[in-house]
Amino acid sequence: QLQLVESGGGLVQPGGSLRLSCEASGFTLNYYTIGWFRQAPGKEREGVSCISSIGGGPNHADSVRGRFTISRDSAKNTVYLQMNGLKPEDTGTYYCAASFTGYSQTTCRVGYSSDYNYWGQGTQVTVSS
């Protein structure tokens, strides 16, 4: 069975950094587009970043571009979200999601939940002084 497990969340002060991990089991991550989403209490889930499968590239929401970086480690079958310069508004539960896109050359779309078939359980990120 396909499974995604997020980790790396925690409590940090504004301006701090965290690296989130999304480890895939039961499938080869290289052929899947991976998206990161977040949801704060009482708010809608919003897209953060995504990285395409073979033939595509990364993309980011305007609110995090320049601060967040998404990357793939094929050997570890893991996608990372490096978050720098964290702000209180970055607080929320962060989810990774996967969609089979094979050799597609299209750039992934940020924030389109319907593009994804598989979801992790989430990891909490709190940015507060």
JOHU-V151012 format. One record per backbone hydrogen bond with DSSP energy under -0.5 kcal/mol. CO is the residue of the C=O (numbers start at 1). NH is the residue of the N-H. E is the energy in kcal/mol with one decimal. If there is no record, write none. Layout:
# JOHU-V151012
<<CO:NH:E> <CO:NH:E>>
This chain:
# JOHU-V151012
<<3:25:-2.5> <5:23:-2.4> <7:21:-2.7> <10:12:-0.5> <10:126:-2.7> <12:128:-2.3> <13:16:-2.3> <15:85:-0.6> <16:86:-2.3> <18:20:-0.5> <18:83:-3.4> <20:81:-2.4> <21:7:-1.7> <22:79:-2.3> <23:5:-1.9> <25:3:-2.2> <27:29:-0.7> <28:31:-1.5> <29:32:-2.2> <30:54:-1.5> <31:101:-1.9> <31:102:-2.1> <33:99:-2.0> <34:51:-2.5> <35:97:-2.2> <36:48:-2.9> <36:49:-1.1> <37:95:-2.7> <38:46:-2.9> <39:93:-2.6> <40:43:-2.2> <46:38:-2.4> <48:61:-3.0> <49:36:-3.4> <50:59:-2.3> <51:34:-2.4> <53:56:-2.1> <57:52:-1.0> <57:108:-0.8> <59:50:-2.2> <61:64:-1.4> <61:65:-1.5> <64:67:-2.4> <64:68:-2.3> <67:84:-2.0> <68:66:-0.5> <69:82:-3.0> <71:80:-2.6> <72:74:-0.6> <73:76:-0.6> <73:77:-0.7> <73:78:-1.9> <74:77:-0.7> <77:24:-2.5> <78:73:-3.1> <79:22:-2.2> <80:71:-1.9> <81:20:-2.6> <81:83:-0.6> <82:69:-2.3> <82:84:-0.6> <83:18:-2.1> <86:15:-3.2> <87:90:-2.3> <88:91:-1.8> <92:94:-0.5> <92:125:-2.5> <93:39:-1.6> <94:123:-1.9> <95:37:-2.9> <96:120:-2.3> <97:35:-2.5> <98:117:-2.2> <98:118:-1.9> <99:33:-3.0> <99:101:-0.5> <101:104:-2.2> <109:112:-0.7> <111:113:-1.1> <112:115:-1.8> <113:116:-1.8> <118:98:-2.3> <123:94:-3.0> <124:10:-0.6> <125:92:-2.6> <126:12:-2.7> <126:128:-0.6>>
